[in-house]
Amino acid sequence: MKKKSQETKTQKSKSQKRRDRRERLLLHQLVRSGAAATLAKVMHLVQKNPACVKERDATGHLALHYACSRGAPLSVVKFLAEQYPEGLAVANDYKALPVHYACDRAAPLDVVKFVVDAYPKGLEQKGFFGNLPVHCIVACPGASQEAIEYVVDAYPNGLMTENIDGWLPLHQCWMKTVSHRHDIFTQRVVMPLECLMYLAEENPDALFYKMPPALNGGSYNLLENQIWFERRWRFPKGAQILSSLLKLFFPPSDPCKYIERLPRDPLRFIIKKKVIWDYSATAELFMDVYKSIPSVAHQKMEETMEPLMHYALEMRASLQIIDHLTVERPHEVHLADKGGRYPLDFAIRQLQTKCREPQINRIKESKKIFQQILELSGPEALRKGLTTALSRRAPLSVVQTLLQHKPEAFEGDHFVCWDEGEKIMPVHWAACCYKKQDKPDVLFYLLLRDPSALCPQC
């Protein structure tokens, strides 16, 4: 009997504790209703049980946390903060303060101002996922521009503070601004472009801060990440964001201001990160970016980098990109890079590259590119191209095309190949390069063209 009575007492005590806890958490339940939590109702519960403002729920939330996260009016937030001022500095189990929730859940402007002014040190404390309040508010689609500017002005150093993923507030805002594929299916509200532009103007250094290699396998700055997204998924808003970012990286007032800080030319980045399954999308993106960059910036980048046409041909860019470059930069066809290679050399190399069955169209494009570059090449490029063709064991059709295009370029002493600065007759060079299993038609053609090459003195 005694054991049963003790068990009933313990059960009653546990149930009583649960009832007491539910009564103490009535304030949490009321405040979680958001705007429905009027000041009169909150004051009634607090007068009935003053300790409820200090009570935490299972996840460590105070009633003040819920008031800031569920859109409670300013009068309620003020009243709870006055009843328990230390609550502004209390973190829940996620290390988040009330100011984090006010910024993360689009609290009214007056509430954001109140919690920031009441506890300014909260702006320096990292909450969930290592985010500062400025990280939270710039990634909140419902946050007003005034609230964002107020938080940034209150703690400007937060713009260069990383969260647990290594992202700055500018990166957080960009991820909510860019219209990637998930927004199409879920119809989420994204951040306005004005917020992204504001953060970039407030802290231009963040533009060149490399994001960790979590999204695309590489460590790129903001412009390169936008290009990486845009080359895969072409969306109307994505083009608008890209155009705005290009104006920040190449300001109209001084287009060459940040060129020295760029790790690579955006155009070269597009060519290198081409979309294998859709070359037309890469070409369209390339031409859009090319037109957006001022001509002065193009000239400055030409001085510090290798010719763009050489790079495009080396990276096997599409025919549309080569067409665009031959129109915009025809002089680069006659330029040699640091290795002495002309665009014609790269075009010949493309002809010798083997393609798989799905890329069979690339062979046709390579032939068109070769013909196009050949028409624009000068005598020096043709003579260097012949050396490259023989070195690559090109077929007879390529060698014939080179020799018959401008025969005057190969007359007399110009009809030679170069090997480490030494002159070698083309027949001798072909005999060195072509293997036994190769057809001897190239050798026969060169001998018929210049029989004197058989002379021992040659």
Buried (B, 14 or more C-beta within 10 A) or exposed (E): EEEEEEEEEEEEEEEEEEEEEEBBBBBBBBBBBBEEBBBEBBBEBBEEBEEBBBBBBEEBBBBBBBBBBBBBBBBBBBBBBEBBEEBBBBBBEBBBBBBBBBBBBBBBBEBBBBBBEBBEEBBEBBBBBBBBBBBBBBBBEEBBEEBBBBBBEBBEEBBEBBBEBBBBBBBBBBBBBBBBEEBEEEEEEBBBBEBBBBBBEBBBEBBBBBBEEEBBEBBBBBBBBBBBBBBBEBBEEBBEBBEBBBBBBBBEEEBBEBBEEBEEBBBBBBBEBBBEEBBEBBBBBBBBBBEBBBEEBBEBBBEEBBBBBBBBBBBBBBBBBBBBBBEBBEEBBBBBBEEEBBBBBBBBBBBBEEBEEEBEEBEEBBBEBBEBBBEBBEEBBBBBBBBBBBBBEBBBEBBBBBBEBBEEBBEEEEBBBBBEEEEBBBBBBBBEBBEEEEEEBBBEBBBEBBEEBEEEEE
